[in-house]
Amino acid sequence: LAGKDVSWETRRKNMKNVCMKCHSEPYIDSFYFQYDGLIELYHEKFAKPGQELMKLAQPLLKPVEFGNKIDFIWYEIWHHEGRRARHGASMMGPDYTHWHGTYEVAKHFYSEFIPELEEIIEDNISSPDPQKAEQAKKLKTKLDEILESANHRWYINKVDPTEDAKRKEAQKKFKERYQ
C-alpha cells in the first residue's frame, strides 16, 4: 500500500492543499478547529470511558464475541454512531455529525450502555465467585468515577450550581426571545 506509512500530519497538510483550491485559509482553519473539537469530544466523553468500562466488564461476560447484549450496544455506539459522527464532521455533513452521530452516541450511551453495565454489576457484585464479585466492584468504581466526571455528572443530577444557573439563564433568555 503506497500511502500506508504517510503520517496523519502529512495527510492533513495534503488535504489542506486540496481545500485551498476553492477555500480561504481562515475557512479551512475554522473547519479543522471544529472537526478536531468534535473528534476530541467523542473520544474524551464516550470512546475512552466506554473502552475502559468494556475492558472491566469483559471478565463478567460470556467469552463468545457478540454473545452479550452489551457487545452489540458498544459496537453500535463505537462503530455505527461514532463513525457516522466522525465521518459526518470530516465531510461537513451536520445531519450525520449530529442527528445520526453524536445524538445517537449519547442516547445509546446513557439509555442502553450505562443501564446494561449497571445490570452486569448487579448480577455479579454478590457472586459466590470472589473473582467475579471483585471484578464487579472494580467495574462499579470505574462507572461511578466516570459518571461523577464533568462530562457525565448531569446524568446523576450533580450539575455544578454555577453551571446550572448559567444554563437556566440561557434558557430564560431563549424563551423570552422566541415566545
C-alpha positions in Angstrom: 0.0 0.0 0.0 1.6 3.2 -1.2 0.3 5.5 1.5 0.3 3.3 4.5 3.4 4.9 6.0 2.2 8.5 5.5 1.7 10.3 8.8 -1.6 11.9 9.7 0.1 15.3 9.8 1.3 14.9 6.2 -2.2 13.7 5.2 -3.8 16.7 6.8 -1.3 19.1 5.1 -2.0 17.4 1.8 -5.8 17.7 2.3 -5.5 21.4 3.3 -3.7 21.9 0.0 -6.7 20.4 -1.8 -9.1 22.6 0.2 -7.1 25.7 -0.8 -8.1 25.2 -4.4 -11.6 26.6 -3.5 -11.5 27.9 0.1 -9.5 30.5 2.0 -7.1 29.7 4.8 -9.3 31.1 7.6 -12.2 29.0 6.3 -10.1 25.8 6.3 -8.6 26.6 9.7 -12.1 27.1 11.1 -13.2 23.8 9.6 -10.3 21.9 11.2 -10.9 23.7 14.5 -14.5 22.4 14.6 -13.6 19.0 13.3 -10.8 18.5 15.9 -13.2 19.7 18.6 -15.8 17.1 17.7 -13.3 14.3 17.5 -11.9 15.3 20.9 -15.4 15.5 22.4 -16.3 12.0 21.1 -13.0 10.5 22.3 -12.9 12.0 25.7 -16.6 11.8 26.6 -17.6 8.5 25.0 -14.8 6.4 23.4 -12.2 6.4 26.1 -14.6 5.9 29.0 -16.5 3.3 27.1 -13.4 1.3 26.3 -12.3 1.4 29.9 -15.7 0.1 31.0 -15.8 -2.6 28.4 -12.4 -3.8 29.4 -13.5 -4.0 33.1 -16.8 -5.7 32.1 -15.1 -8.3 29.9 -14.3 -10.9 32.7 -18.0 -10.8 33.7 -19.3 -11.5 30.2 -19.7 -14.7 28.1 -16.4 -15.3 26.3 -18.1 -15.6 22.9 -17.6 -12.4 20.8 -21.1 -10.8 20.5 -22.5 -13.3 22.9 -23.6 -10.5 25.2 -26.1 -7.7 24.8 -23.5 -5.1 25.8 -21.2 -6.2 22.9 -23.8 -5.1 20.4 -24.6 -1.9 22.3 -21.0 -0.9 22.4 -20.4 -1.8 18.8 -23.3 0.4 17.8 -22.0 3.3 19.8 -18.4 3.0 18.7 -18.7 1.8 15.2 -22.0 3.0 13.8 -23.0 6.2 15.6 -19.4 7.2 16.5 -18.1 6.5 13.0 -21.1 8.5 11.5 -20.3 11.4 13.8 -16.6 11.5 12.9 -17.1 10.9 9.2 -20.0 13.4 9.1 -17.8 16.0 10.6 -15.0 15.3 8.2 -17.4 15.6 5.2 -19.2 18.7 6.6 -22.4 16.8 7.0 -24.2 18.3 10.0 -27.1 15.8 9.9 -24.8 12.9 10.0 -22.5 14.6 12.5 -25.3 15.3 15.0 -28.6 13.6 14.5 -27.2 10.3 13.1 -23.9 10.6 15.0 -23.4 12.4 18.4 -27.1 12.4 19.3 -27.4 8.6 18.8 -24.0 8.1 20.6 -25.2 10.0 23.6 -28.7 8.4 23.5 -27.4 4.9 23.5 -24.5 5.6 25.9 -27.0 6.8 28.6 -30.1 4.8 27.8 -28.6 1.4 26.9 -24.9 1.2 27.7 -24.9 2.5 31.3 -28.0 0.6 32.3 -26.6 -2.6 30.8 -23.3 -2.1 32.8 -25.4 -1.4 35.9 -27.2 -4.7 35.3 -23.9 -6.6 34.8 -22.6 -5.1 38.1 -25.8 -6.0 40.0 -25.7 -9.6 38.6 -22.1 -10.1 39.7 -21.4 -8.0 42.8 -22.8 -10.6 45.2 -21.5 -13.5 43.2 -20.3 -16.6 45.2 -17.3 -16.4 42.9 -14.9 -14.0 44.6 -13.2 -13.0 41.4 -16.5 -12.0 39.7 -17.6 -10.1 42.8 -14.2 -8.3 42.9 -14.4 -7.5 39.2 -18.0 -6.2 39.5 -16.7 -3.9 42.3 -13.9 -2.6 40.1 -16.4 -2.0 37.3 -18.8 -0.2 39.7 -16.0 2.0 41.0 -14.9 3.0 37.4 -18.5 3.6 36.3 -19.1 5.8 39.4 -15.9 7.7 38.6 -16.9 8.3 35.0 -20.4 9.4 36.0 -19.0 11.8 38.6 -16.8 13.4 35.9 -17.6 16.8 34.4 -18.7 15.2 31.2 -21.4 13.0 32.7 -22.4 14.3 36.2 -25.6 15.8 34.7 -26.8 12.2 34.3 -26.7 11.6 38.1 -28.2 15.1 38.7 -25.0 16.6 40.0 -24.6 19.6 37.8 -22.3 22.3 39.2 -24.6 25.0 40.7 -22.8 27.8 38.8 -23.2 25.9 35.5 -26.8 25.1 36.4 -27.5 28.8 36.9 -25.9 29.7 33.6 -28.0 27.1 31.8 -31.2 28.4 33.4 -30.4 32.0 32.5 -29.7 30.9 28.9 -33.0 29.0 28.7 -34.8 32.1 30.1 -33.3 34.4 27.5 -34.1 31.9 24.8 -37.7 31.7 25.9 -38.0 35.5 26.1 -36.6 35.9 22.6 -38.7 33.2 20.9 -42.0 33.2 22.7 
